[in-house]
Amino acid sequence: MKFKLPFNKQQQQPVQEAPKENLVRVAHATDHFIQSIKNATNNPADLIVKSLPPNVTLIYIDNLIDDQTLNNDIIANLQSKPHDTPEAIEMALSIAEVSQSSLLRETVELMVNGHVVIHIGGFPQTILANIASRESRALSAPENESQVIGTQVGFNESLSTNISLIRRYIVSPNLCNEKVKIGTRTSTSVSLLYMRGIANDQMVQTMRQRIKDLNIDELIDSAVLAEMIDDNSLSVFPQMLLTERPDRFCDGILDGKIGVLVDGSSMAIVSPQGFTEFFQSQEDQNLRWQIATFLRLLRLAAFFLSVYLTPFYVAALTFHYEVIPQAFLVPLSESRALVPFPPIFEALLLEFIIELLREAGARLPTKIGQTIGIVGGIVIGTAAVQAGITSNILLIIIALSALASFTSPSYMMGNVIRLIRFPIIILAGFWGFYGIMLAFCFILIHLLRQSSLGAPYMSPFYPPRLKEMRDSIIRMPVPLTSKRPALTRPKDEHKFVPEPVKPDKS
């Protein structure tokens, strides 16, 4: 079932006239202007009002502006030579971004975004100078997508800083950056980035329209935006990639994908995204193709191991003893001799304990969390086996499944692996291998029906593209990867000339 309801609902709404408060103009008189600003902002404690001779008034929000720029470039210029018209003040200010406005709502919106409002008594407009100073943490290495070979810098919460990082990688005038405001109460800046001449126009328009059609009060993080503009927000599988690596973001942009940055979020959105791409790491591009291929195959094998190993154990011990090797029956029976619970309850109990330890380790401070994860796992596991609550063989299987779930480079896909294990274990406990096959078929059909920005989610396997398959699971040598992935339907299919030009011997 496709989640199209929010967009269809908004398209069916009739066009409404602009509210009257949007058309309120700036007052001529200084006193009325100051009072209107206070009323519009509910007179906050950090609202600063300064008067300069002869009749100039400065209004701004403290802590949102650069005090040094305010004193040196605005107040000093206005005090050195009085100016009596808005045009004269605009020419006198040595600020890169200066504009005028005659609407009160526009003036207030820019002021809360770090602009200084300059008003001259008797004139029905304001001068707005952008001297915003937003605090942000320094650039650091990515925490969730670490790698050994490659760049060691990640996005932070500043939109301007993140865009500058991208422009360091992509030094091209064809890099398009479209900015949109989302959130009727937060007015969060969202940037849509793509490469003109490579990105598919239809995909760009689809992403642009989905973002503009959103009618919400607030937008705090890019993960919320990704869920709202997904093709199917009801699916547990992510259809858009969330990454904190600028190199992976730029690599997707150059492949014809579309990127979205949200001000205040350190995670960027990349779309469209195929299922197998969630198991690919940016470090694969920096390793030799043989090693990168081995690691990709290892991650996919870990996915199936994490999802199906515990259900296979439960099904075998409950219904299908004949699949267990005869040499393994004796130690397996001895390990389960003191366990009073059926295999399904035993497996669910251990899986629940593992998830408790993992969540506790993630929420506690770093040093304590690592200690809890290691010591807690050893103590609880040993005590559970000695008390006869579980068998030592199942403890090994659960530990392998937990380790395998960490191999996914995408945190969102790792959470999916953690979740879907539980219903598969339940089905295996009730119907054995038939339950496992039922779960496998359901997941496969669900994945085949999904799409990412209109592109097939299981590409290149469905629909089958033989030439694309070789570079999805297997990381082909760089000289053989001259074409961009067909998933993005790029305008320019080739990254470089497939065959080098041979020198003329004549």
Secondary structure, 3 states (H helix, E strand, C coil): CCCCHHHHHHHHCCCCCCCHHHHCECCCCHHHHHHHHHHHCCCCCCEEEEEECCCEEEEEECCCECHHHHHHHHHHHHHHCCCCCHHHHHHHCCCCCEEEECEHHHHHHHHCCCEEEEEECCCCCEEEEECECCCCCCCCCCCCCCCCCCCCCCCCCCHHHHHHHHHHHCCCCCEEEEEEEECCCCCEEEEEEEECCCCCHHHHHHHHHHHHCCCCCCCCCHHHHHHHCCCCCCCCCCCCEEECCHHHHHHHHHCCCEEEEECCCCCEEEECCCCHHHHCCHHHHHCCHHHHHHHHHHHHHHHHHHHHHHHHHHHHHHCCHHHCCHHHHHHHHHHCCCCCCCHHHHHHHHHHHHHHHHHHHHHCCHHHHHHHHHHHHHHHHHHHHHCCCCCHHHHHHHHHHHHHHCCCCCHHHHHHHHHHHHHHHHHHHHHCHHHHHHHHHHHHHHHHHCEECCEECCCCCCCCCHHHHCCCCCCCCHHHCCECCHHHCCCCCECCCCCCCCCCCC
